[in-house]
């Protein structure tokens, strides 16, 4: 199996999850809430990763509207 969570040859094997616009909007809101609720002790790399994912989702949603 090679250490992956999916079985070799499974349809979802190493493919991005397809989400609807509503799911992406909910995910965006959750990420923003997580970033806002992050304590000062949260690693800078984690904050940057959240901020990048938020920016990516916002850009994707903006390009589809």
C-alpha positions in Angstrom: 0.0 0.0 0.0 2.9 2.3 0.3 1.9 4.2 3.4 -1.0 6.1 1.8 -4.5 6.2 3.4 -6.0 5.0 0.2 -5.5 1.7 -1.6 -3.5 1.6 -4.8 -5.8 2.1 -7.7 -8.6 3.6 -5.7 -10.4 6.3 -7.6 -9.5 9.0 -5.0 -5.8 7.9 -4.9 -3.7 11.1 -4.8 -6.3 13.3 -6.4 -7.5 16.6 -5.0 -10.9 16.5 -3.3 -13.5 18.3 -5.4 -15.6 20.7 -3.3 -18.7 22.7 -4.2 -18.7 26.5 -3.9 -20.7 26.3 -0.7 -18.2 23.8 0.8 -15.4 26.1 -0.1 -17.1 29.0 1.5 -17.7 27.1 4.7 -14.0 25.9 4.7 -12.9 29.5 4.1 -14.9 30.7 7.1 -13.6 27.9 9.3 -10.0 28.8 8.3 -10.6 32.4 9.1 -12.1 31.5 12.4 -9.1 29.2 13.2 -6.6 31.9 12.4 -8.5 34.5 14.4 -8.7 32.1 17.4 -5.0 31.1 17.2 -3.1 31.8 20.4 0.1 33.8 20.2 2.0 30.6 20.9 1.0 29.1 17.6 4.0 28.6 15.3 4.5 31.3 12.7 4.7 28.6 10.0 1.2 27.4 10.9 -0.1 31.0 10.7 1.5 31.4 7.3 0.1 28.2 6.0 -3.4 29.2 7.2 -3.1 32.6 5.6 -1.9 31.1 2.3 -4.8 28.7 2.2 -7.2 31.5 3.0 -5.7 33.6 0.2 -5.8 30.7 -2.2 -9.5 30.0 -1.4 -10.5 33.6 -1.7 -8.8 33.9 -5.1 -10.4 30.7 -6.3 -13.9 31.9 -5.2 -13.3 35.3 -6.7 -12.3 33.8 -10.1 -15.5 31.7 -10.2 -18.0 34.4 -9.4 
